[in-house]
């Protein structure tokens, strides 16, 4: 969806840009010439008119002969707006809406968030080719990316495994390079979608701790939903799974560990699929108190 919108925005930018350029360097001068010609022809007949009447006649001629065609008027008017939105959305920040509870308790369904588009490098719009490398994803980042199974759909998960890491999820415990990721109990969390309480933990994965949910009553059921690139790098076991993350890809997981369809099921996220780093909730119409940064 994001990719389709970017393409539509780019097409509109090109079309309105052509109209704006045509008007700026050609049509505007032709309109001005028509107005001057009409004024020169009309002025002899105004000789005996009062000054205010002359101004009225002059304005009438300017309005008649200097009027833009409707398609030029719309193109010239919308071009600066579309250019601003295109640059802002393509290189600086992009809004997204959280569609599900897979990132609870960090993000709720209905949260409207902002995604930093330059944290991981500047990319050319539409084709998404990185042209200016700035940074790389870090463990613990909340990242928006194009779903590898269907790139027209945007997903949001947390970066768990970096290239070269060995990631294991065994008996509902997360291990990175053979070491268990520390976590501590943090009470219960009420999931509105499921109308149930789930155990909440504070996990120390990246630079800053974040909260996760674990439904300890649910059985451990992990398996690939289909074949995926580098499938041979993953091993599925009775009590979980283990993967070695290849170069150029990332292992992603949702914070709502038992209600998230993520890399445990469909594989790795290629670097080319990255959209940006999510960092701020700018609105939730059901809970205004949620507005602010998150990690």
C-alpha atoms as one frame of an Amber mdcrd trajectory, in Angstrom:
protein
   0.000   0.000   0.000   2.800   2.397   0.928   4.647   1.600  -2.306   1.499
   2.188  -4.393   0.870   5.529  -2.711   4.491   6.580  -3.296   4.136   5.746
  -7.000   0.876   7.703  -7.303   2.446  10.655  -5.494   5.468  10.524  -7.812
   3.266  10.491 -10.933   1.277  13.475  -9.631   4.527  15.291  -8.869   5.828
  14.725 -12.398   2.562  15.800 -14.057   2.091  18.946 -11.948   5.818  19.717
 -12.252   5.581  19.653 -16.051   2.552  21.955 -15.952   4.301  24.320 -13.498
   7.429  24.447 -15.676   5.401  24.976 -18.845   3.566  27.857 -17.224   6.710
  29.343 -15.638   8.758  29.405 -18.839   6.157  29.745 -21.588   2.439  30.135
 -20.887   2.856  32.938 -18.345   4.731  35.108 -20.882   2.130  34.418 -23.570
  -0.688  35.481 -21.237   1.166  38.662 -20.330   1.690  39.436 -24.049  -2.041
  38.935 -24.758  -2.953  41.286 -21.912  -0.544  43.977 -23.139  -1.876  43.699
 -26.685  -5.479  43.944 -25.507  -4.678  46.975 -23.330  -2.971  48.785 -26.215
  -5.986  48.219 -28.449  -8.458  49.350 -25.794  -6.693  52.416 -24.353  -7.632
  54.875 -27.170 -11.307  54.332 -26.365 -10.686  55.172 -22.697  -9.327  58.660
 -23.283 -12.347  60.501 -21.880 -13.144  58.040 -19.053 -12.513  58.879 -15.370
  -9.433  57.283 -13.812 -11.406  54.866 -11.669 -13.301  53.663 -14.745 -10.021
  53.110 -16.574  -8.807  50.933 -13.680 -12.016  48.910 -13.849 -11.598  48.350
 -17.600  -7.937  47.430 -17.146  -8.756  44.861 -14.479 -11.453  43.380 -16.686
  -9.008  42.921 -19.562  -6.370  41.430 -17.269  -8.915  38.974 -15.869 -10.180
  37.998 -19.319  -6.913  37.690 -21.272  -4.650  36.679 -18.365  -6.823  33.891
 -17.045  -5.155  30.491 -16.687  -6.776  27.429 -18.256  -8.241  25.236 -15.506
  -5.628  22.514 -15.970  -2.793  25.042 -15.635  -4.372  26.639 -12.567  -4.729
  23.282 -10.810  -1.254  22.129 -11.802   0.445  25.331 -10.647  -1.545  25.389
  -7.384  -0.954  21.763  -6.401   2.676  21.382  -7.473   4.256  23.067  -4.387
   1.981  21.106  -2.042   2.711  17.765  -3.725   6.439  18.560  -3.828   6.458
  19.312  -0.094   4.552  16.124   0.776   6.712  14.031  -1.544  10.018  15.278
  -0.093   8.729  15.028   3.493   7.326  11.531   3.039  10.192  10.173   0.952
  13.209  11.476   2.844  12.206  12.710   6.302   9.161  11.186   7.984   6.164
   9.072   6.977   2.940   8.372   8.893   1.630   4.850   9.483  -1.353   3.345
  11.251  -0.934   0.301  13.503  -3.460  -2.281  12.210  -3.165  -5.019  14.845
  -2.046  -5.915  18.349   1.126  -7.783  17.380   3.283  -5.053  18.968   1.391
  -4.818  22.270   2.046  -3.405  24.779   4.403  -1.013  22.937   1.931  -0.152
  20.177  -1.823  -0.590  20.121  -4.168  -1.103  17.203  -5.213   2.356  16.054
  -1.990   4.140  17.015  -0.935   6.640  14.350   2.839   6.707  14.296   5.695
   8.505  12.570   8.550   6.680  10.882  11.993   8.212  10.417  12.976   7.705
   6.761  16.659   8.692   6.973  17.910   6.852  10.092  18.942   3.846   7.999
  20.038   5.853   4.942  18.422   7.926   2.195  16.659   5.948  -0.519  15.382
   6.959  -3.913  11.563   7.110  -3.839   9.506   4.390  -5.553  12.511   2.171
  -6.437  13.795   2.292  -2.811  17.460   2.138  -3.754  19.752   3.382  -0.990
  21.927   6.247  -2.240  23.290   7.693   1.018  24.177   5.189   3.768  23.693
   6.817   7.172  23.105   4.049   9.708  22.044   0.447  10.191  19.222  -1.116
  12.234  20.118  -1.954  15.825  18.753  -4.639  18.095  15.681  -3.319  19.808
  14.691  -0.863  17.061  11.020  -0.807  16.093  11.136  -0.966  12.312   8.624
  -0.645   9.486   9.335  -2.785   6.431   7.646  -4.249   3.404   6.345  -7.727
   4.208   8.635 -10.191   2.364   5.726 -12.480   1.491   3.744  -9.577  -0.028
   5.842  -6.395  -0.494   2.724  -4.302  -1.123   1.911  -4.635   2.612   3.776
  -2.753   5.343   4.661  -4.560   8.576   6.048  -3.281  11.860   8.106  -5.423
  14.263  11.137  -5.153  16.520  14.652  -5.901  15.284  15.868  -8.973  17.181
  18.608 -10.481  15.035  21.304  -8.655  13.055  23.324 -10.151  10.189  25.632
 -12.804  11.610  23.609 -13.348  14.803  22.320 -16.697  15.946  18.755 -16.229
  17.197  16.982 -18.919  19.182  13.478 -18.902  20.620  13.180 -21.939  22.868
  10.523 -22.607  25.492   9.380 -18.997  25.045  12.810 -17.652  25.941  14.870
 -15.544  23.532  18.577 -16.226  23.033  21.038 -14.117  21.021  24.368 -15.739
  20.179  23.854 -18.352  22.866  22.969 -15.924  25.663  19.472 -15.591  27.069
  18.046 -12.081  26.680  17.336 -10.780  30.213  13.736 -10.156  31.192  11.821
  -9.621  34.405   8.148  -9.921  35.299   6.109  -6.723  35.190   2.580  -7.669
  36.215  -0.363  -8.310  33.916  -1.538  -6.503  30.787  -5.167  -6.401  29.656
  -5.485  -7.073  25.938  -8.674  -5.367  24.717  -8.822  -7.395  21.474  -8.753
 -10.703  23.341 -10.519  -9.405  26.474  -7.964 -11.214  28.584  -4.976 -10.579
  30.817  -1.509 -11.592  29.638   1.761 -11.722  31.559   3.914  -8.677  30.920
   7.728  -8.604  31.064  10.466  -6.019  30.699  13.022  -7.240  28.182  16.558
  -5.851  27.786  17.334  -6.443  24.117  18.791  -3.171  22.839  20.073   0.036
  24.392  16.755   0.640  26.138  14.468  -1.924  27.814  11.008  -2.502  26.367
   7.926  -4.440  27.388   6.705  -7.693  25.898   3.719  -9.982  26.435   3.906
 -13.743  26.954   0.878 -16.007  27.203   2.426 -18.784  29.251  -0.783 -20.814
  29.039  -0.508 -21.217  25.267   1.469 -24.087  23.801   4.653 -23.483  21.847
   3.678 -23.860  18.187   6.253 -22.507  15.739   6.695 -23.591  12.150   7.237
 -22.013   8.726   4.066 -20.952   6.950   5.889 -21.387   3.610   9.354 -21.717
   2.181  11.445 -18.543   2.343  14.933 -17.389   1.312  17.661 -18.857   3.567
  15.216 -21.401   4.973  18.201 -23.720   5.420  19.585 -21.288   8.022  16.694
 -22.098  10.374  16.031 -25.177  12.443  12.560 -25.897  13.802  12.377 -27.906
  17.003   9.655 -29.289  19.258  10.267 -26.494  21.784  10.951 -23.641  19.380
  13.349 -22.694  16.620  16.889 -21.508  15.924  18.209 -19.370  13.032  21.538
 -17.988  11.898  20.896 -14.587  10.310  22.594 -14.275   6.880  24.251 -11.101
   5.624  21.934  -8.360   4.376  18.824  -9.517   6.256  17.244  -9.095   9.699
  15.249 -11.255  12.105  12.105  -9.507  13.363   9.676 -10.304  16.190   6.550
  -8.708  17.588   6.417  -7.675  21.246   3.189  -9.644  21.663   5.158 -12.868
  21.354   2.256 -15.331  21.207   0.153 -13.190  18.848   2.618 -12.066  16.221
   3.265 -13.438  12.737   6.944 -12.605  12.327  10.348 -13.953  11.256   9.756
 -17.111  13.268   7.143 -18.051  10.668   7.985 -16.302   7.358  11.725 -15.735
   7.541  14.069 -12.788   7.256  13.588  -9.164   6.191  15.970  -8.093   3.390
  17.718  -4.761   3.775  15.996  -3.577   0.582  12.572  -3.969   2.251  13.297
  -1.512   5.066  11.045   1.551   5.201  12.321   3.257   8.356  12.506   3.423
  12.125   9.252   4.017  14.032   9.696   6.465  16.887   6.612   8.544  17.769
   2.852   8.135  18.332   1.286  11.344  17.024  -2.355  10.360  17.576  -4.678
   7.694  18.898  -8.280   8.868  18.725  -9.314   6.342  21.341  -6.582   7.288
  23.841  -5.021  10.736  23.580  -2.723   9.942  26.495  -0.698   7.630  24.253
   0.748  10.515  22.224   4.536  10.671  22.544   7.797   8.804  21.796   8.236
   5.073  22.353  11.004   2.497  22.184
